[in-house]
Amino acid sequence: MHFACYCGQTPDRILEIGFTSERHMVVHFWCAACNRVLFISRTLDECAQLCPPLDTETETQSASEDARFLQSLGIAVS
């Protein structure tokens, strides 16, 4: 997910992430460009929609490499 200030600047770092009792994710950051403190709230559904889809090809390749590594250590992988 991408976060930006009203001025368009993206945060250098996120200060805090938390959840409200209504299950909204709250992100707290400070804008170095205009010195604003910002809190952005999103529902979990909004967060899911904003996240990129999984790259299944990369996941399959990674799982295969993990299995080969574990087998090289003598660990049985099924």
C-alpha positions as CSV (number, residue, x, y, z in Angstrom):
1,M,0.0,0.0,0.0
2,H,1.2,3.5,-0.7
3,F,0.8,6.4,1.7
4,A,1.3,10.1,0.9
5,C,0.7,13.4,2.5
6,Y,-1.7,16.0,1.2
7,C,1.3,17.7,-0.4
8,G,2.1,14.5,-2.3
9,Q,5.3,13.6,-0.3
10,T,5.6,9.9,0.7
11,P,6.7,9.2,4.2
12,D,10.3,8.5,5.0
13,R,9.2,6.1,7.6
14,I,6.0,5.0,9.3
15,L,5.9,5.7,13.0
16,E,3.0,3.4,14.1
17,I,0.5,1.0,12.8
18,G,-2.5,-0.1,14.8
19,F,-6.1,-1.2,14.6
20,T,-9.3,0.5,15.9
21,S,-12.1,-1.4,17.7
22,E,-14.0,-1.2,14.4
23,R,-11.2,-3.2,12.7
24,H,-9.7,-0.3,10.7
25,M,-6.0,-0.2,10.2
26,V,-4.5,3.2,11.3
27,V,-1.1,4.3,10.0
28,H,0.7,7.2,11.7
29,F,3.5,9.1,9.9
30,W,5.1,12.4,9.7
31,C,5.7,14.4,6.5
32,A,9.2,15.8,6.3
33,A,8.3,18.1,3.4
34,C,5.5,20.1,5.1
35,N,5.9,19.1,8.8
36,R,2.4,17.5,9.1
37,V,1.6,14.6,11.4
38,L,-0.8,12.3,9.6
39,F,-3.1,9.4,10.6
40,I,-4.6,7.4,7.7
41,S,-7.4,4.9,8.4
42,R,-8.5,2.1,6.1
43,T,-10.8,-0.8,6.5
44,L,-9.4,-4.2,6.1
45,D,-11.4,-4.6,2.9
46,E,-9.7,-1.5,1.5
47,C,-6.3,-2.8,2.5
48,A,-7.0,-6.1,0.7
49,Q,-8.1,-4.2,-2.5
50,L,-4.9,-2.0,-2.4
51,C,-2.5,-4.9,-2.0
52,P,-1.0,-6.3,-5.2
53,P,-2.0,-9.8,-6.2
54,L,0.2,-12.7,-5.3
55,D,2.8,-13.7,-7.8
56,T,2.1,-17.5,-7.9
57,E,5.0,-18.2,-10.3
58,T,7.5,-16.7,-7.9
59,E,5.8,-18.5,-4.9
60,T,6.1,-21.8,-6.7
61,Q,9.7,-21.2,-7.6
62,S,10.6,-20.2,-4.1
63,A,8.9,-23.3,-2.6
64,S,10.8,-25.5,-5.0
65,E,14.1,-23.8,-4.1
66,D,13.3,-24.1,-0.4
67,A,12.5,-27.9,-0.8
68,R,15.9,-28.4,-2.6
69,F,17.7,-26.6,0.2
70,L,16.0,-28.6,2.9
71,Q,16.7,-31.9,1.1
72,S,20.4,-30.9,0.9
73,L,20.4,-30.7,4.7
74,G,18.9,-34.2,4.9
75,I,15.4,-33.0,5.7
76,A,12.6,-35.0,4.0
77,V,10.1,-32.8,2.1
78,S,6.8,-34.1,0.9
